[in-house]
Amino acid sequence: MLYKSTRSQAAATHSAAQIIKQGLAADGGLFVPEKIPSLTMHEIEALCHESYPVRAAKILAKFLSDYTYEELLADCEAAYNASSFVGGAAPLVNLDGNKEILELWHGPTAAFKDMALQIMPRLLSRALKKTGEERTALILVATSGDTGKAALEGYKDIEGIKIMVFYPVDGVSRVQKLQMATQMGDNVNVCAIEGNFDDAQTGVKVIFGDDTMVQKLNENGYFFSSANSINWGRLAPQIVYYVSAYCDLLTEGKCHAGDPFNVCVPTGNFGNIFAAYIAKLMGLPINKLICASNANNILTDFLRTGTYDRNRDFYLTMSPSMDILISSNLERLLYFTAGSEKTADYMKRLNTNGVYHVDADVFAKLSENFVGYFADEETTANTICNCWEQYGYLADTHTAVAISAAEQYIKESGDMLPMVIDSTASPYKFANNVYRAVTKNEPESDLAALDALAEATSTAIPYPLCGLAQRKVRFDKVVAKEEMAAAVLEYLGIE
Ligand SMILES: *Cc1c(COP(=O)(O)O)cnc(C)c1O
């Protein structure tokens, strides 16, 4: 299986190991597989009897053909082991009737980013060996909170790789700050910057593009790499849990082999829902993909009108991981529906004017597969409260957006197929807002909200968030945004 850029008409030339190491294509496009491998109903039925790591290794093997099945199985078993994914890697929990919640947050940081970031570093470590790389990869991450912690946990103690995370000193919650500052591992570093998230992100981009830095690193046996969500190595592992969810529906007798089902995904960068679309192209019988957005509903508008227009207000919401105006992975969907020439044109328009319109035939194809709904802040809070009161299910803010979208879709369409709704974070990850929605009270603080929520709902705080305040702080450095490059050199011990 070879890979090519979404913006190029040239034949595919890159191996999986090469694109996992490289991340982004040289022309600015995203890497995509040259063809979509098939998954037969017979294969799906066989997977029903397998563990999550085996399901994952078998699906990944179809895309990562330069990795052996044994390598993939070893990595999947290490990534999705029962002590880091307590309660299972991706359990399906019934919400009500035909609505099922796919919980993707049982990993070491209590958010769904773990599903990809626990396995991708292992794939990268092997990619370095497979491509004959002798230098150490330095992963630089700018984070607004969740990705940084998930990346630290994923890359911790992985051979051939070091990781350094920058976060805005006043731009993350107290819980997120503590999670990062207390990170364990010998190959990790965390640094706060005086500035906002954009400053952190711009700073990282400047360092990546700074020839003097690149050369200095090279002379000392290092090179820069990124853990960005547009890396195919993060996307491929996300295909697995859609297949796994269907296996669980079959095993529980909620579907017969071949019966269709719907999927609803709380969407930000469009990676998670795109992985579901790939599963559908492979042969998984998904009927509709419901794209759920918060008040930043650019994708809802796009899926309803065919116009993508980023010239609009940006809102900070209680589901911050979905506060996005440019959904990078949408480019991959455009490639598979419109081809590389049109995709390159749309992306050029997006960069110059911030807006593009897809052609009627492209829009028709998109509408066949996708529908968009959104929930504003009030609707999100009400959904959290209703789910708790009606079903005894405690949903996080992002998950609540998806539950609301699924309910809107069912009401409008009358479609009663089984509905798998992604739950992307533990309610304790966003305990303050969940506590507010459920009790209508104000928590004393971010950190106090964890215990308060546990007490109010008699539910348990997941292990990654237990006893945070008691853990030893390892990283407390704060630098000016102009000093990020110096902080990198200092971490690596380079003059
Ligand atoms: C990253 C994230 C999302 C959005 O996922 P995309 O793949 O970017 O669409 C949704 N919810 C949570 C909790 C996240 O961390």
The ligand as a Tripos MOL2 file, in Angstrom:
@<TRIPOS>MOLECULE
LIG
   15    15     1     0     0
SMALL
NO_CHARGES

@<TRIPOS>ATOM
      1 C1        -10.0490   16.3140   19.5950 C.3       1 LIG1
      2 C2        -11.3860   16.1710   20.2070 C.ar      1 LIG1
      3 C3        -12.5750   16.2170   19.4330 C.ar      1 LIG1
      4 C4        -12.5740   16.5010   17.9550 C.3       1 LIG1
      5 O1        -12.0700   15.4320   17.1760 O.3       1 LIG1
      6 P1        -11.6180   15.6770   15.6700 P.3       1 LIG1
      7 O2        -11.0020   14.4100   15.2310 O.co2     1 LIG1
      8 O3        -10.6220   16.8110   15.7250 O.co2     1 LIG1
      9 O4        -12.8350   16.0370   14.8830 O.co2     1 LIG1
     10 C5        -13.7820   16.0350   20.0850 C.ar      1 LIG1
     11 N1        -13.8450   15.8500   21.4330 N.ar      1 LIG1
     12 C6        -12.7300   15.8070   22.1920 C.ar      1 LIG1
     13 C7        -12.8650   15.6270   23.6580 C.3       1 LIG1
     14 C8        -11.4670   15.9650   21.6250 C.ar      1 LIG1
     15 O5        -10.3800   15.9360   22.4030 O.3       1 LIG1
@<TRIPOS>BOND
     1     1     2 1
     2     2     3 ar
     3     2    14 ar
     4     3     4 1
     5     3    10 ar
     6     4     5 1
     7     5     6 1
     8     6     7 2
     9     6     8 1
    10     6     9 1
    11    10    11 ar
    12    11    12 ar
    13    12    13 1
    14    12    14 ar
    15    14    15 1
@<TRIPOS>SUBSTRUCTURE
     1 LIG1         1 GROUP 0 **** ****
